[in-house]
Amino acid sequence: MDFSSLSSGEQQAMQRLIEQKQMKDFMRLYTGLVERCFDSCCNDFTSKALSSKEQTCVENCTQKWLKHSERVGARFQEENAKMMQQQQQGGRF
């Protein structure tokens, strides 16, 4: 995004808004990860510690979820780059 036409104060305000949105998005993703892995893996509440089975499940769930998120992000970037290229060439979506 090009904010060069905005005043310095407006640029700072936009930057703060962007940072707030990024933090909110990160927290939403993190909360989703915790909720999904907890619901899938943690089902024995007789101890406050995770069992080895639960620990392994949480680790696998977390790794799978992070790999999925990375792949989705990469695909999004590819599609975004493709759309930008089409726009620059005067093409249609």
C-alpha positions in Angstrom: 0.0 0.0 0.0 1.2 3.4 -0.8 0.5 5.9 1.9 2.8 8.6 0.5 -0.1 10.9 -0.2 -1.1 11.0 3.5 0.4 13.3 6.1 2.9 12.0 8.6 0.2 11.7 11.3 -2.2 9.9 9.0 0.6 7.5 8.0 1.3 6.7 11.6 -2.4 6.2 12.3 -2.7 3.9 9.3 0.4 2.0 10.5 -1.1 1.6 14.0 -4.4 0.3 12.4 -2.5 -2.2 10.3 -0.5 -3.4 13.3 -3.7 -3.8 15.4 -5.3 -5.8 12.6 -2.3 -8.0 12.3 -2.3 -8.6 16.1 -6.0 -9.4 16.1 -5.5 -11.8 13.1 -2.6 -13.5 14.9 -4.6 -13.9 18.1 -7.5 -15.3 16.2 -5.2 -17.9 14.5 -3.5 -18.7 17.8 -6.8 -19.1 19.6 -8.1 -21.4 16.8 -5.0 -23.5 17.1 -5.2 -23.9 20.8 -8.9 -24.6 20.7 -8.7 -27.2 17.9 -5.7 -29.1 19.4 -7.1 -29.0 22.9 -10.5 -30.3 21.8 -8.9 -33.0 19.7 -6.2 -34.2 22.1 -7.1 -33.4 25.7 -9.7 -35.6 27.1 -8.4 -37.0 30.4 -9.0 -34.5 33.1 -7.9 -36.7 36.1 -4.5 -35.0 36.1 -3.3 -31.5 35.5 -0.4 -32.8 33.4 -0.7 -34.0 29.9 -0.3 -37.7 29.3 2.4 -38.8 26.9 -0.4 -39.6 24.4 -2.0 -36.2 24.8 1.5 -34.5 24.5 2.2 -36.3 21.3 -1.2 -35.5 19.9 -0.8 -31.8 20.7 2.6 -31.7 19.1 1.4 -33.4 16.0 -1.8 -31.3 15.8 0.3 -28.1 16.2 2.8 -29.0 13.5 0.0 -30.1 11.1 -1.9 -26.9 11.8 1.2 -24.7 11.3 2.1 -26.4 8.0 -1.5 -26.0 6.8 -1.4 -22.3 7.7 1.9 -21.8 5.9 0.5 -23.6 2.8 -2.6 -21.5 2.8 -0.5 -18.3 3.2 1.7 -19.4 0.3 -1.3 -20.1 -2.0 -2.8 -16.8 -1.0 0.4 -14.9 -2.0 0.6 -16.8 -5.3 -3.0 -15.9 -6.1 -2.5 -12.3 -5.1 0.6 -12.0 -7.2 -1.3 -13.5 -10.2 -4.1 -11.0 -9.7 -1.6 -8.1 -9.5 0.1 -9.3 -12.7 -3.2 -9.5 -14.5 -4.1 -6.0 -13.3 -0.8 -4.6 -14.6 -1.4 -6.3 -17.9 -4.9 -4.9 -18.1 -6.5 -8.3 -17.9 -9.6 -9.4 -16.1 -9.9 -11.6 -13.1 
